[in-house]
Amino acid sequence: MAGAHRAGSGGPSGPSRTEGDDGERPEPSGAGAKPRSFWKELPLLVGIALVLALLIKTFLVQAFSIPSDSMQNTLQRGDRVLVDKLTPWFGSSPSRGEVVVFHDPGGWLPENPPASNNPVVRGLQKGLSFIGLMPSADEKDLIKRVIGVGGDTVQCKGDGPVLVNGKPLNEPYVFPGNTACTSSLPFKVTVPKGHIWVMGDHRQDSLDSRYHMNQPGNGFVPNSDVVGRAIVIAWPINRWDWLSIPSTFSQPGINAANTGVPAAIGLAGAAPLVLVRRRRLLRGNSPVKAPAKG
């Protein structure tokens, strides 16, 4: 059928050729361009990775290294934990039983050692700490377990147990051989609103809230100083584990708000009876009109 295809210069019996073809199929547009060298793309990939690392460190999670034994056996010296930094951005406050990282409220830690005199080492440390790949020489952070939150009354006497709003804590995470309380350091405190009371799991080897009661903050840590909750042991691999909240912190009646509920219910029930009795008394004491004189 005429017009079925346009023949090339080879005639009707020759092979079909596209206009402008020399016998080879045309290359797609841009096919002749050489791919970028890996070494040219490497800086871009590194830059993207650094930006992502910075965003993750700032808003999502950050790795922290455990430098001491104060949280044994839950955390060992040298463990790396991942800290959730996202939930505080949505107004979440620390909860009892959580293991949290917080900035030094003031005077809890000694002064940091001076930075390296080598400008290259000093610059490298600052750069890596900025993106969260190593700790900053200027930051002073601690890790402890939250025992009380704002409004709670926390008490220790003798060897324990620790009492929170009058409820004894069952603390199997306390370091073996330690007592829940230290007999030489009894206390009874009420945690101010917007603060937490923290203690280490290695009770006799932890300079926690108990040891700073005579300082300006009275041992309480402002919620604003909390970096976030440690959620998992990420390193070493053989110690990988979730840092869950122990069940003792969810026992009935432990909430400070709940301790006033029975009293409030009793007051609400008694109020109508008091009002009725008061009205009767007022009626009984109302003046009586003298009879009119005739």
Salt bridges, closest charged atoms under 4 A:
GLU19 OE1 - ARG6 NH1 3.91
ASP69 OD2 - ARG77 NH2 3.19
ASP79 OD2 - ARG239 NH2 2.77
ASP104 OD2 - LYS140 NZ 3.85
ASP141 OD1 - HIS103 ND1 2.60
ASP152 OD2 - ARG96 NE 2.63
GLU171 OE2 - ARG203 NH2 2.73
ASP201 OD2 - ARG145 NH2 2.82
ASP205 OD2 - HIS202 ND1 3.94
ASP208 OD1 - ARG210 NE 2.78
